[in-house]
Amino acid sequence: MAEGQRALIVSAHPEPTSFQAALRAAAVEELAAQGFAVQVSDLCAMDFKATLGPEDFNDPRDTTRLNVSLEQRHAWQQGTLAPDVAIELDHLLAADLLLLMFPLWWFGPPAILKGWIDRVFVSGAVYGRTAVFEKGRLQGKRALLAVSTGAPSQSYGPHALNGDMNDILMPLHRGVLGFTGMTVLPPYVAYHVPYVGPAGRAALLSSWRHHLRALEHLPALPMPRLSDHPDALGAGERAH
Amino acid sequence: MAEGQRALIVSAHPEPTSFQAALRAAAVEELAAQGFAVQVSDLCAMDFKATLGPEDFNDPRDTTRLNVSLEQRHAWQQGTLAPDVAIELDHLLAADLLLLMFPLWWFGPPAILKGWIDRVFVSGAVYGRTAVFEKGRLQGKRALLAVSTGAPSQSYGPHALNGDMNDILMPLHRGVLGFTGMTVLPPYVAYHVPYVGPAGRAALLSSWRHHLRALEHLPALPMPRLSDHPDALGAGERAH
């Protein structure tokens, strides 16, 4: 049981009656049954702003030129993050478990979810120049992707047309979740959703619930360790 | 020389004086010198809408429920695509060469560029259910990524902290460009940009110009072929 733990579900499907919405509802129910306090960010329903731009920084350290990571660090330290970013970052920092739920579009998350990452994974708050992977500031949290596809499972695999799903999801697993120190659990993938019919979708929902019930026993994906790569970060001096 | 050919540069950096802007200016110059007619879509300057939603379809086939690929196909066939999408799609379909230029954020493109792909790579226009990879509708076009990073080159590689850049870029190379039939040229990557100083950046600009001058001789990245995977697509019937 997960009494006292918090889960954040971030979902990104533009259709409120999509199968992703059914997956999300099942997750809310399963996680609550396990004792999690569940917070949902339904990005499309929220019309979450996807694009990071200078307007995100209303008290910039440099009014003449936008350096994203420096402005993020400054805004985080000064408490001047954009309000929608600050709210989501609070949810993220409070969470013990993060679920990112989305339809696979062009081998990646829809732009609105990528924008949630670009804007909410604030430099300084979730990582630092030498605070990555096992030193990342989100260490101790677990994360899990729940992805749906139009293509069937046989189009994914090491020798399949689209390549392996683990390779497709690597930028999120390693570049976002592992990079910030999170423990990354194996993804749940619902394949071929538009074609499998009601019985097929019921079976997918059932296997998703089983995936969530097995959370405590899912083996974490392997991640690199910064300590194994002492030269990876290069010189620390910005040379403008 | 490329007389009579068209190049489309799609760039996605929120700072107009960024190094990405310098890379873009160099590309405009080099490609024009080679005889290309060059079109630039500077997504941040255009404030390009990143998020695909129901408001993109003003004459939908189904007013009750958004199915993205079906609505894209319908809007494409009926000539009712959102005006900003239609303009970008015209540029894409007219182009012989596509350059996607962006800072690597979280192992991927900024959301505004992912959104350009989500919205402009319209089902029916650029691919179909059985029109992917060598059957994709963008066959005959060449494409190239120009990426900049904050981390140094030694953090990328098969055994490096962040993994191999080709693996990081795979979703774009294989899942977007190759998937729609384009010939994918090797990417140009400018590493460690904030730290290399003016001389370092001048060297990067010079190597980028050389990359573009060698366009005709760059070997295409290998892509899978649909014909080698006859079972990849599964049943064609949607089962609602």
Interface residues (C-beta under 8 A of the other chain):
Chain A: P14 E15 T17 C44 D47 A50 T51 L52 G53 P54 R65 L66 N67 V68 S69 W105 W106 F107 G108 P109 P110 A111 I112 K114 G115 I117 D118 F121 V132 F133 G150 A151 P152 Q154 S155 A160 L161 N162 G163 D167 I168 M170 P171 L172 R174 G175 V176 F179 H192 P194 Y195 V196 G197 P198 G200 P224 L226 D228 H229 D231 A232 L233 G234 A235 G236 E237 R238 A239 H240
Chain B: P14 E15 T17 C44 D47 A50 T51 L52 G53 P54 R65 L66 N67 V68 S69 W105 W106 F107 G108 P109 P110 A111 I112 K114 G115 I117 D118 F121 V132 F133 G150 A151 P152 Q154 S155 A160 L161 N162 G163 D167 I168 M170 P171 L172 R174 G175 V176 F179 H192 P194 Y195 V196 G197 P198 G200 P224 L226 D228 H229 D231 A232 L233 G234 A235 G236 E237 R238 A239 H240
